[in-house]
Amino acid sequence: MAEPAPDEVRLPGSEECWALIERIAASSELKRAQRLRDILLYVSRRSLKEGISQISEQEIGTNVFDRLAGYDTSVDTIVRVSTSELRKRIRNYFDGEGQSETLVMEIPRGSYIPVFSFRGAAQSLDEASQPNPVKSRWLFPAFFTAAGIAFALALICSVLWVQLHQIQRQLYGWKYNPSVAAFWSDFLGASQHTDVVLPDITFSLIQHASNRAYSFDEYLNRTYLAEIESLSPQQQTTLTLFIKRSLGDPSAFRLAERIQALDPFGKNIRVYNARDYLPDLVKRDNVILLGGRVTNPWDSLFESRMNFTAQTTFNYGTSDHTTTAIVNRQPKAGELDAYRRSGEIGYCNVAYLPNPNGDGRALIIEGTNDEAIEAGGDFLLSEEQMSNFRKMLHVTKIPSFEVLLKVSSVKGTPLTGTIEAYRIYPNLK
């Protein structure tokens, strides 16, 4: 019987491909990620069972995420962000519990159509040929030659070790500050990623224009965008321009850059705009939220466990459109009910808590003004301040806590941040 030609390739059938899709959808990578699983099943069904050769981002947004037909994908990027996460989880599946799969699939970048292929046959390694033994003679000069080479290599290794140590100290200086390292190792020494979520200034502008605050659900489902239609034509035009861009807070950007510098090769830390962040990520990863709830609605997921919270009041039609205060829900003796900015004095709350699933950490830095947020970063990155805080708590390992900082600043630059009040939560793991 004639053997098949070497270049003859068997193509997978649609039933075989669909069975693989069902195994991936049921895997640990996707069993808790409902929307990612919905994307996978939707595009696979359209491709394998309906024979569709092209699927658009807008189609997925409409049928999977319940967006309105014809919505603007340049403003609402949820499909792109979610599909990027789905691609990563598919790779994780084939690297982990699906590593024995003979059939593999991927969703190539720039497309939403799944592509299937068989794993290549593993190439056998050639056995290394053994040299024939030969008889050699001891040469006295060779001994000194070898000793000289060994000494030179040892000297080179010593020099390289010193240089490597200096480079490590430059790159990972925080590890050599014991109090800073004791805190940040929870974020940078963990197996999961740490997500830095920047404030969404556009969301704040829409609330200013509407003279009302929107809930987290309204933000997550993008229903707040419909409010723009009730504004004046001039406001609609201005806000539409803002919505098409991801406006950021310079102070938060500077702090995010300092946090990224703790992880110079980008192995642990990822940065998101609040508008592009996903509920599945906040449950799975460590998370650092910058800005108060009016610019970063993700804060609301943690407010029930916080004593100090930033609250914004809208004063539409006045010279100061908003007033932000740090509210003290349960004041102790000598504490105020609320801490408000006065001149160059502001306040920052730093909360260090478990993430929603309890298997990671969350850090919330919110303040009455931009300089206060930067001061919160100064506090967490200062060996002196973190060391004094540990001594104040009489602990080796820092528990969950909140710290209210009083911040003095000048010309947009924070000068000092002193502890005004604090709470510790040793039972929150």
C-alpha positions in Angstrom: 0.0 0.0 0.0 1.4 3.4 -1.0 2.1 5.8 1.9 0.7 9.4 1.8 3.0 12.1 0.4 5.0 13.9 3.0 3.3 17.2 2.3 -0.2 15.7 2.6 -2.0 17.4 5.6 -5.3 16.2 7.2 -7.7 19.1 7.7 -9.8 19.1 10.9 -13.6 18.7 10.5 -16.1 21.2 11.9 -17.4 18.7 14.5 -13.8 18.1 15.7 -13.2 21.9 15.9 -16.5 22.5 17.8 -15.6 19.8 20.4 -12.3 21.6 21.0 -14.2 24.9 21.5 -16.5 23.3 24.1 -13.5 21.9 26.0 -11.8 25.4 26.0 -15.1 27.0 27.1 -15.4 24.6 30.0 -11.8 25.0 31.1 -10.6 26.7 34.3 -9.4 29.6 32.1 -12.9 30.6 31.1 -15.3 29.0 33.5 -15.5 32.2 35.6 -15.2 34.6 32.6 -18.8 34.6 31.2 -18.3 37.4 28.7 -15.0 35.9 27.3 -16.7 32.6 27.0 -19.7 34.2 25.2 -17.3 35.8 22.7 -15.6 32.4 22.0 -18.8 30.5 21.5 -20.4 33.3 19.4 -17.5 33.7 16.9 -17.0 29.9 16.7 -20.7 29.2 16.1 -20.8 31.9 13.4 -17.7 30.5 11.7 -18.1 26.7 12.1 -21.9 26.2 12.1 -23.0 29.2 10.0 -20.1 29.4 7.6 -19.4 33.1 8.1 -16.0 34.2 6.9 -15.9 37.6 8.4 -17.1 39.0 11.8 -17.0 42.7 12.7 -16.2 44.2 16.1 -19.5 46.0 16.0 -21.4 42.7 15.4 -19.8 41.2 18.5 -20.5 44.3 20.6 -24.2 44.3 19.6 -24.8 40.5 20.0 -22.5 39.7 23.0 -22.3 43.0 25.0 -25.9 44.3 24.2 -24.6 47.5 22.6 -26.9 49.5 20.4 -26.7 48.8 16.6 -24.3 51.2 15.0 -22.5 52.1 18.2 -19.1 53.9 17.9 -16.3 51.3 18.4 -13.7 54.1 18.5 -15.3 55.3 21.8 -16.4 51.9 23.3 -13.4 49.5 23.0 -14.9 46.7 25.1 -14.7 44.1 22.3 -11.1 44.8 21.5 -10.0 44.7 25.2 -12.1 41.6 25.9 -10.8 39.7 22.8 -7.2 40.5 23.7 -7.8 38.9 27.1 -9.5 35.9 25.4 -6.5 35.3 23.2 -4.2 35.2 26.2 -6.5 32.7 28.0 -6.6 30.5 24.9 -2.8 30.4 24.9 -2.8 29.6 28.6 -5.2 26.7 28.0 -2.9 25.1 25.4 0.2 25.7 27.6 -1.6 24.2 30.6 -4.5 21.8 30.9 -4.9 21.6 27.1 -1.2 20.8 26.4 -2.1 17.3 25.2 -4.6 18.5 22.6 -3.5 17.5 19.1 -5.8 20.1 17.6 -5.1 23.7 18.5 -6.9 27.0 17.7 -6.3 30.8 17.9 -8.1 34.0 17.1 -5.4 35.9 15.0 -4.9 39.6 15.7 -6.9 41.8 13.3 -9.6 39.1 13.0 -12.4 37.6 15.0 -12.5 34.3 13.0 -11.0 31.2 14.9 -8.2 29.4 13.0 -7.6 25.7 13.7 -4.5 23.5 13.0 -2.9 20.3 14.2 0.2 20.4 16.4 3.4 19.6 14.5 4.9 16.3 15.2 7.7 16.6 17.7 11.1 16.1 16.0 13.2 13.3 17.5 16.6 14.4 18.7 19.7 12.9 17.1 21.8 10.8 19.4 25.0 12.5 20.1 27.9 10.6 18.8 30.5 9.6 21.4 34.1 10.4 20.6 36.5 7.6 20.5 38.7 7.5 23.7 42.2 8.6 23.1 45.3 8.4 25.2 46.7 11.8 26.2 49.9 12.8 27.9 50.3 15.2 30.8 51.9 18.3 29.6 53.5 20.5 32.4 53.2 23.8 30.6 49.5 23.2 29.9 48.8 23.1 33.7 50.0 26.7 34.1 48.1 27.7 31.0 44.9 26.2 32.4 45.5 27.8 35.8 46.0 31.2 34.2 42.8 30.9 32.2 40.9 29.8 35.4 42.2 32.8 37.3 41.3 35.2 34.5 37.8 33.7 34.3 37.4 34.0 38.1 38.5 37.6 37.9 36.0 38.3 35.1 33.2 36.6 37.0 33.9 38.7 40.1 33.8 41.9 38.1 30.6 40.8 36.3 29.0 39.9 39.7 29.8 43.4 41.1 28.4 45.0 38.0 25.3 42.8 38.0 24.7 43.7 41.7 25.0 47.4 40.9 22.6 47.1 38.0 20.1 45.2 40.2 20.3 47.9 42.8 19.6 50.5 40.1 16.7 48.6 38.6 15.2 47.2 41.9 16.3 49.8 44.4 13.0 49.3 46.3 14.0 45.8 47.3 16.9 47.3 49.4 14.5 49.4 51.4 13.0 46.9 53.9 9.8 48.7 54.8 9.0 49.6 51.2 9.8 46.1 50.1 7.6 44.6 52.8 4.7 46.5 51.3 5.3 46.3 47.6 6.4 42.6 47.5 2.6 41.7 47.8 2.2 43.3 44.4 5.5 42.6 42.7 6.3 39.2 44.2 3.0 37.6 43.5 2.2 35.2 40.7 -0.8 37.2 39.4 -0.5 40.5 37.5 -1.0 43.9 39.1 -3.3 46.3 37.2 -2.8 50.1 37.6 -6.1 51.7 36.7 -5.9 55.4 35.7 -8.8 57.9 36.2 -11.2 58.6 33.4 -11.3 62.4 33.2 -13.9 62.3 30.4 -16.4 60.6 32.8 -15.8 63.4 35.3 -16.5 66.0 32.6 -19.8 64.4 31.6 -20.9 64.4 35.3 -19.9 68.0 35.6 -22.0 68.9 32.5 -25.0 66.8 33.6 -24.7 68.1 37.2 -25.1 64.6 38.6 -23.1 61.5 39.6 -23.6 58.2 37.8 -23.5 54.8 39.4 -20.9 52.1 38.8 -23.4 50.1 36.8 -24.2 53.1 34.6 -20.5 53.5 34.0 -19.9 49.8 33.3 -22.8 49.5 30.9 -22.1 52.9 29.2 -25.7 54.1 29.7 -24.3 57.4 31.0 -23.4 58.3 27.5 -27.1 58.7 26.6 -27.2 61.7 28.9 -25.2 63.7 26.4 -28.3 63.9 24.2 -30.1 66.0 26.9 -27.4 68.7 27.0 -27.1 71.8 24.9 -25.7 71.4 21.3 -22.5 73.2 22.3 -22.0 70.8 25.2 -22.8 67.8 23.0 -20.2 68.8 20.5 -17.5 69.4 23.2 -18.2 66.2 25.1 -18.3 64.1 21.9 -14.8 65.3 21.1 -13.6 64.4 24.6 -15.3 60.9 24.5 -13.2 60.0 21.4 -10.1 60.5 23.5 -8.9 59.0 26.7 -8.2 62.1 28.8 -5.9 61.5 31.7 -4.8 63.1 34.9 -1.1 64.2 34.8 -0.6 63.5 38.5 -2.0 60.0 38.1 0.2 59.4 35.1 3.3 60.5 37.0 2.4 58.2 39.9 1.7 55.3 37.5 5.1 55.8 35.9 6.8 55.6 39.3 4.9 52.4 40.1 5.8 50.9 36.7 9.5 51.7 37.4 9.3 49.2 40.3 8.9 46.5 37.6 11.4 47.6 34.9 10.8 44.7 32.6 7.0 44.8 32.8 6.6 41.2 34.1 3.9 42.0 36.7 2.5 45.5 36.2 -0.1 46.5 33.5 -1.7 49.9 33.1 -5.3 50.5 32.0 -7.7 53.4 31.6 -10.7 53.0 33.9 -12.9 53.0 30.8 -11.1 49.9 29.4 -10.9 47.9 32.6 -12.9 44.7 33.0 -14.8 43.2 36.0 -13.1 39.8 35.5 -9.6 41.4 35.9 -10.4 43.2 39.2 -11.5 39.9 40.7 -8.4 37.9 39.5 -5.5 40.4 39.6 -4.0 42.7 42.2 -5.3 46.2 41.4 -4.2 49.8 42.1 -6.9 52.4 41.6 -5.8 56.0 41.2 -8.4 58.8 41.7 -11.7 59.1 43.5 -15.0 57.6 42.5 -16.0 60.6 40.3 -13.1 59.8 38.0 -12.5 56.1 38.8 -15.8 54.4 39.5 -14.0 51.1 40.3 -13.5 52.6 43.8 -17.1 51.9 44.5 -16.4 48.1 44.7 -14.4 48.7 47.9 -16.2 51.5 49.6 -18.3 49.3 51.8 -15.1 48.1 53.5 -13.6 51.6 53.9 -13.9 54.1 56.7 -12.5 57.1 54.7 -14.0 57.7 51.3 -13.7 60.5 48.8 -17.1 62.1 48.0 -17.7 64.8 45.4 -20.5 67.3 45.4 -21.5 69.0 42.1 -22.0 72.8 42.4 -23.1 73.5 38.8 -23.1 77.2 37.9 -20.7 78.3 40.6 -17.0 79.2 40.2 -16.0 75.9 41.9 -18.0 73.3 40.0 -17.1 70.4 42.4 -16.1 70.0 46.0 -14.3 66.8 47.0 -14.0 65.8 50.7 -12.7 62.8 52.5 -15.6 61.6 54.6 -14.9 59.9 58.0 -17.7 57.4 58.4 -16.9 56.6 62.1 -14.9 59.4 63.6 -12.8 58.7 66.7 -12.0 61.2 69.4 -10.3 64.3 68.0 -11.2 63.4 64.4 -13.4 65.4 62.0 -16.5 64.1 60.2 -15.0 65.2 56.9 -11.7 66.6 55.6 -11.9 69.3 52.9 -9.2 71.1 50.9 -8.4 74.5 52.2 -5.9 76.7 50.2 -2.7 74.7 49.7 -3.8 72.0 52.2 -5.5 68.9 50.9 -6.1 65.3 52.0 -5.4 61.8 50.6 -6.8 58.5 51.6 -4.7 55.4 50.9 -6.6 52.1 51.4 -4.8 48.7 51.3 -7.4 45.9 51.1 -8.0 42.4 49.7 -9.3 42.3 46.1 -13.0 41.2 45.7 -12.1 37.5 45.5 -9.7 37.7 48.5 -6.8 36.0 46.6 -5.1 39.3 45.7 -4.5 42.8 47.0 -6.1 46.1 46.2 -4.7 49.6 46.7 -6.9 52.7 46.4 -5.3 56.2 46.3 -7.9 59.0 46.3 -7.6 62.6 47.3 -9.2 66.0 47.4 -6.9 67.3 44.6 -4.3 66.0 42.2 -1.3 66.8 44.4 -2.9 64.8 47.2 -2.9 61.7 45.0 0.8 62.1 44.3 1.5 62.5 48.0 -0.2 59.1 48.5 2.4 57.6 46.1 5.2 59.5 47.9 4.1 57.9 51.2 4.0 54.4 49.9 7.4 54.7 48.1 9.2 56.4 51.0 11.3 54.1 53.2 11.3 56.7 56.0 7.5 57.1 56.0 6.7 53.4 55.6 9.2 52.5 58.3 7.6 55.0 60.7 4.2 53.7 59.9 5.3 50.1 60.7 6.7 51.2 64.0 3.5 53.1 64.7 1.5 49.8 64.1 4.1 47.7 66.0 4.0 45.1 63.2 6.5 43.3 60.9 4.0 42.4 58.2 1.7 45.2 57.2 -2.0 44.3 57.6 -4.9 45.8 55.6 -5.1 49.5 56.4 -6.4 52.9 55.6 -4.2 56.0 56.1 -5.6 59.6 55.8 -2.7 62.0 54.9 -2.7 65.7 55.3 -0.9 67.2 52.3 0.6 70.6 51.9 1.5 71.7 48.4 2.7 74.6 46.4 2.3 75.4 42.7 1.0 71.9 41.9 3.7 70.0 43.8 3.1 68.1 47.0 5.6 69.1 49.7 4.7 67.1 52.8 2.3 64.4 53.7 1.6 63.6 57.4 -0.6 61.0 58.9 -3.9 62.6 60.1 -5.7 59.4 61.0 -5.6 55.7 60.2 -7.4 52.4 60.6 -6.0 48.8 60.5 -8.0 45.7 59.6 -6.0 42.7 60.7 -8.9 40.3 60.1 -9.0 41.3 56.4 -6.6 38.8 54.7 
